[in-house]
Amino acid sequence: MTISDLRFKLDELLRLPSEPEWVEFKHNNDNPQEIGEYLSAISNGAALHGKRTGYIVWGIQDGSHGVLGANFRPKQAKKGNENLESWLLRELSPRIDFTIHEFEHHGAPVVMFAVQAANSIPVRFGGEAFIRVGSYKRKLKDFPEKERRLWQILSESPVDWSAQIVEGATLGDLDRDAIAFARIQYRQKHPQRAEELDRWDDATFLNKVKVCVNGNVTRAALLLLGKTESAYLLSPAQARVTWVLRDEKKQEKDYQHFDLPLILVGDCASEDPQSHGPASSQWNPVPSGGYAIRSMGDPRDTA
């Protein structure tokens, strides 16, 4: 989001008559445990109210919604010897996305956390799920009716993680060779559309194959077509595939990591395995051995 986008969103939130269960305004409370509990509460509250994103904003007076400014600097803050953001991510389960924005509004410094809504199970912090009840943060287990309704919503409305738009990502974050390879694959699968394909620029092509939405880059686009250095945009997900060679006893004999763009992994992995991996000189495949994809993508799988 640009600074203008952030200011527009903050003005929109400030116009709310009161804090809904998916928004929290603070002045300068920078207690790490409290922040983590609010991440859980706001994420669950957003899901309850059908919002894709909830918000925690520092530098705002509770009640009047006046912009006072904040001294809190989350990107420099620590919990013990660990960066605050890293600590918060580690304590959240499942690992939801939250984005930290620091900017000025009406000349005053403010901090905004944009928090992904819960989308599979209630979000917990430190093993406990929280919720907003009016303007108060409470343990979800103490409100069984809200807990039941949240589980019902989450079970009925699963969210496709890969289809979500990545804030801040542009077509410039995609690898041109990967896009060219995708075009070749598309041509082979849809030869009847070859002439159309030749007329499409990259933006049109990516919209047509539904990895971009109106020019906005989705997580699927980054996973399949992203430049290696664009992997940070998918944090906290680890955008990597690991191929593992196992012997007849299912013991790992060797492995190879493949990073973005993942659409090219098939070609790379089909090459001679002896040319890959830190242990290639000792590579000793056996008839019952083979490769298997071990991990990729969704941060919910690493929670």
C-alpha positions as CSV (number, residue, x, y, z in Angstrom):
1,M,0.0,0.0,0.0
2,T,1.2,3.5,-0.7
3,I,1.3,6.3,1.9
4,S,-1.8,7.7,0.3
5,D,-3.6,4.3,0.5
6,L,-2.6,4.0,4.2
7,R,-3.9,7.5,5.0
8,F,-7.2,6.8,3.1
9,K,-7.6,3.6,5.0
10,L,-6.9,5.3,8.4
11,D,-9.4,8.1,7.7
12,E,-11.9,5.4,6.8
13,L,-11.3,3.7,10.2
14,L,-11.4,6.9,12.1
15,R,-14.9,7.7,10.7
16,L,-16.3,4.5,12.4
17,P,-18.7,5.6,15.2
18,S,-17.0,3.2,17.6
19,E,-14.4,0.4,17.5
20,P,-15.8,-2.7,15.9
21,E,-14.5,-6.1,16.9
22,W,-11.9,-6.0,14.1
23,V,-10.3,-2.6,14.9
24,E,-8.3,-1.5,17.9
25,F,-7.0,2.0,18.5
26,K,-4.1,2.6,20.9
27,H,-2.0,5.5,22.0
28,N,1.3,4.1,23.0
29,N,0.8,0.6,24.6
30,D,3.7,-1.4,23.3
31,N,3.6,-4.4,25.6
32,P,4.5,-7.4,23.5
33,Q,2.2,-9.9,25.2
34,E,-0.7,-7.4,24.8
35,I,0.1,-6.9,21.1
36,G,0.1,-10.6,20.5
37,E,-3.2,-11.2,22.2
38,Y,-4.7,-8.4,20.2
39,L,-3.4,-9.9,16.9
40,S,-5.4,-13.1,17.9
41,A,-8.5,-11.1,18.9
42,I,-8.5,-8.8,15.8
43,S,-7.9,-11.7,13.4
44,N,-10.7,-13.8,14.9
45,G,-13.0,-10.7,15.1
46,A,-12.4,-9.9,11.5
47,A,-13.4,-13.5,10.5
48,L,-16.6,-13.2,12.7
49,H,-17.6,-10.1,10.8
50,G,-16.8,-11.2,7.3
51,K,-13.7,-8.9,6.9
52,R,-10.6,-10.1,5.1
53,T,-8.4,-7.8,7.3
54,G,-8.5,-6.3,10.8
55,Y,-6.4,-3.3,12.0
56,I,-4.5,-2.3,15.1
57,V,-3.5,1.4,15.0
58,W,-1.2,3.2,17.4
59,G,-1.2,7.0,17.9
60,I,-5.0,7.3,18.1
61,Q,-6.9,8.4,21.2
62,D,-9.5,5.9,22.2
63,G,-13.0,7.3,22.2
64,S,-12.5,10.6,20.3
65,H,-10.3,9.0,17.6
66,G,-8.1,12.0,17.6
67,V,-4.6,11.6,16.0
68,L,-2.1,12.1,18.9
69,G,1.0,10.4,17.4
70,A,2.8,7.3,18.6
71,N,6.3,6.7,20.1
72,F,6.0,3.0,19.4
73,R,8.4,1.8,16.7
74,P,7.6,-1.9,16.1
75,K,10.3,-2.5,13.5
76,Q,13.0,-1.6,16.0
77,A,11.3,-3.2,19.0
78,K,12.5,-6.4,20.6
79,K,11.2,-9.0,23.0
80,G,14.3,-10.0,24.9
81,N,17.0,-10.4,22.3
82,E,14.5,-11.3,19.5
83,N,12.9,-8.8,17.0
84,L,9.3,-8.2,18.1
85,E,7.9,-9.1,14.7
86,S,9.7,-12.5,14.7
87,W,8.6,-13.2,18.2
88,L,5.0,-12.4,17.5
89,L,5.0,-14.7,14.4
90,R,6.5,-17.5,16.4
91,E,3.8,-17.3,19.1
92,L,0.9,-17.1,16.6
93,S,-0.8,-20.4,15.6
94,P,-1.7,-20.8,12.8
95,R,0.8,-18.2,11.4
96,I,-1.4,-15.5,9.9
97,D,-0.1,-12.6,7.9
98,F,0.2,-9.2,9.5
99,T,1.8,-6.2,7.9
100,I,3.4,-3.4,9.8
101,H,3.1,0.2,8.4
102,E,4.7,3.2,9.9
103,F,3.7,6.6,8.4
104,E,2.7,10.2,9.3
105,H,-0.9,11.3,9.3
106,H,-1.7,15.0,9.8
107,G,1.9,15.5,10.8
108,A,1.8,12.9,13.6
109,P,3.6,9.5,13.5
110,V,1.2,6.5,13.5
111,V,1.6,2.7,13.3
112,M,-0.8,0.4,11.6
113,F,-0.9,-3.4,11.8
114,A,-3.0,-4.9,9.0
115,V,-4.0,-8.3,10.3
116,Q,-5.2,-11.2,8.2
117,A,-8.6,-12.6,9.2
118,A,-8.6,-16.2,10.6
119,N,-9.4,-18.5,7.7
120,S,-9.1,-22.1,8.9
121,I,-9.2,-22.3,12.7
122,P,-9.3,-19.6,15.4
123,V,-6.0,-17.8,15.8
124,R,-4.2,-18.4,19.0
125,F,-1.4,-16.5,20.7
126,G,0.8,-18.3,23.2
127,G,-1.6,-21.2,22.9
128,E,-4.7,-19.1,23.8
129,A,-7.4,-17.8,21.4
130,F,-8.7,-14.3,22.0
131,I,-11.7,-12.3,20.8
132,R,-13.1,-8.8,21.1
133,V,-16.3,-8.4,23.1
134,G,-17.4,-4.9,22.5
135,S,-14.3,-2.9,23.1
136,Y,-12.7,-5.4,25.4
137,K,-10.3,-8.3,24.7
138,R,-11.4,-11.6,26.2
139,K,-10.4,-15.3,26.0
140,L,-12.5,-16.9,23.3
141,K,-13.1,-20.0,25.5
142,D,-15.0,-17.8,27.9
143,F,-17.6,-17.0,25.2
144,P,-18.8,-20.4,23.9
145,E,-21.5,-18.9,21.6
146,K,-18.9,-16.7,19.9
147,E,-16.6,-19.6,19.7
148,R,-19.3,-21.8,18.1
149,R,-20.2,-19.2,15.6
150,L,-16.5,-18.6,14.7
151,W,-15.9,-22.3,14.1
152,Q,-19.1,-22.4,12.0
153,I,-18.0,-19.5,9.8
154,L,-14.5,-20.9,9.4
155,S,-15.8,-24.3,8.4
156,E,-18.3,-22.9,5.9
157,S,-16.1,-20.3,4.3
158,P,-12.6,-21.7,3.6
159,V,-10.2,-19.1,2.1
160,D,-7.9,-20.1,-0.6
161,W,-4.5,-18.9,0.7
162,S,-2.9,-18.9,-2.7
163,A,-5.6,-16.8,-4.3
164,Q,-5.1,-13.8,-2.0
165,I,-3.6,-10.6,-3.4
166,V,-0.2,-9.7,-2.1
167,E,0.0,-6.1,-0.9
168,G,3.0,-4.2,-2.5
169,A,3.7,-6.9,-5.1
170,T,3.8,-5.8,-8.8
171,L,4.5,-7.4,-12.1
172,G,8.1,-6.3,-11.7
173,D,8.4,-8.9,-8.9
174,L,7.8,-11.7,-11.5
175,D,10.5,-13.5,-13.4
176,R,10.3,-12.9,-17.2
177,D,11.8,-16.4,-18.0
178,A,9.1,-18.0,-15.8
179,I,6.4,-16.0,-17.6
180,A,7.8,-17.1,-21.0
181,F,7.8,-20.7,-19.8
182,A,4.2,-20.4,-18.6
183,R,3.2,-19.0,-22.1
184,I,4.8,-22.1,-23.7
185,Q,2.8,-24.4,-21.4
186,Y,-0.4,-22.5,-22.1
187,R,0.2,-22.7,-25.9
188,Q,0.7,-26.5,-25.7
189,K,-2.4,-27.0,-23.6
190,H,-4.6,-24.6,-25.7
191,P,-3.2,-24.6,-29.3
192,Q,-6.6,-23.2,-30.5
193,R,-5.8,-19.9,-28.7
194,A,-2.3,-19.5,-30.0
195,E,-3.2,-16.4,-32.0
196,E,-4.9,-14.8,-29.1
197,L,-1.9,-15.6,-26.9
198,D,0.4,-13.8,-29.2
199,R,-1.7,-10.6,-28.9
200,W,-1.8,-10.6,-25.1
201,D,0.8,-8.7,-23.1
202,D,2.1,-10.2,-19.9
203,A,-0.5,-8.4,-17.7
204,T,-3.4,-9.7,-19.9
205,F,-2.0,-13.2,-20.0
206,L,-1.6,-13.4,-16.2
207,N,-5.2,-12.1,-15.7
208,K,-6.5,-14.7,-18.2
209,V,-4.9,-17.6,-16.4
210,K,-6.2,-16.2,-13.1
211,V,-2.9,-15.8,-11.2
212,C,-3.4,-12.0,-11.3
213,V,-6.7,-10.2,-10.6
214,N,-7.1,-6.9,-12.5
215,G,-3.3,-6.6,-12.6
216,N,-2.9,-7.4,-8.9
217,V,-0.4,-10.1,-8.1
218,T,-1.7,-13.1,-6.1
219,R,0.4,-15.5,-3.9
220,A,-0.1,-18.1,-6.6
221,A,1.6,-15.8,-9.1
222,L,4.5,-15.2,-6.8
223,L,4.9,-18.9,-6.0
224,L,4.9,-20.0,-9.6
225,L,6.5,-17.0,-11.3
226,G,8.2,-14.8,-8.7
227,K,11.8,-13.8,-8.8
228,T,13.9,-15.5,-6.2
229,E,14.5,-12.1,-4.4
230,S,10.7,-11.6,-4.2
231,A,10.2,-14.5,-1.8
232,Y,10.1,-12.0,1.1
233,L,6.7,-10.8,-0.1
234,L,5.3,-14.2,1.0
235,S,6.7,-14.1,4.5
236,P,6.1,-15.8,6.9
237,A,5.6,-18.6,4.3
238,Q,8.7,-20.3,3.2
239,A,8.5,-20.2,-0.6
240,R,10.7,-23.3,-1.3
241,V,10.3,-26.9,-2.5
242,T,12.7,-29.5,-1.2
243,W,13.2,-32.8,-3.1
244,V,14.5,-35.6,-0.9
245,L,16.2,-38.8,-2.0
246,R,15.5,-41.7,0.4
247,D,17.0,-45.2,0.5
248,E,15.2,-48.5,0.9
249,K,14.9,-47.9,4.6
250,K,13.3,-44.5,4.0
251,Q,16.4,-42.7,5.4
252,E,17.3,-39.4,3.7
253,K,20.3,-39.8,1.5
254,D,20.4,-36.4,-0.1
255,Y,18.2,-33.4,-0.8
256,Q,18.0,-30.3,-3.0
257,H,16.2,-27.0,-2.3
258,F,14.5,-25.1,-5.1
259,D,13.4,-21.5,-4.7
260,L,11.2,-19.2,-6.7
261,P,10.0,-19.4,-9.5
262,L,8.5,-22.7,-8.7
263,I,7.0,-23.2,-12.2
264,L,10.6,-24.1,-13.2
265,V,11.2,-26.6,-10.5
266,G,10.0,-29.5,-12.7
267,D,12.6,-28.9,-15.3
268,C,15.4,-28.4,-12.7
269,A,14.5,-31.5,-10.7
270,S,14.3,-33.7,-13.8
271,E,18.0,-33.0,-14.6
272,D,20.6,-35.5,-13.4
273,P,20.3,-35.5,-9.6
274,Q,24.1,-36.1,-9.4
275,S,24.5,-32.5,-10.5
276,H,22.5,-31.2,-7.6
277,G,22.9,-31.0,-3.8
278,P,25.7,-30.5,-1.3
279,A,26.3,-34.3,-1.2
280,S,26.4,-35.0,-4.9
281,S,29.8,-36.6,-4.8
282,Q,28.4,-39.3,-2.4
283,W,25.1,-39.7,-4.1
284,N,24.0,-43.3,-4.0
285,P,20.5,-43.8,-5.3
286,V,18.9,-47.3,-4.8
287,P,16.1,-48.9,-6.8
288,S,13.4,-48.3,-4.2
289,G,14.6,-44.7,-3.5
290,G,13.1,-41.7,-5.0
291,Y,12.1,-38.0,-4.7
292,A,9.2,-36.5,-2.8
293,I,8.2,-32.9,-2.4
294,R,8.6,-32.1,1.3
295,S,7.2,-28.6,1.8
296,M,6.2,-25.4,0.1
297,G,4.0,-22.4,0.4
298,D,1.2,-22.0,2.9
299,P,2.2,-20.6,6.3
300,R,-0.7,-22.6,7.9
301,D,1.3,-25.7,7.1
302,T,4.3,-24.5,9.2
303,A,2.3,-23.4,12.2
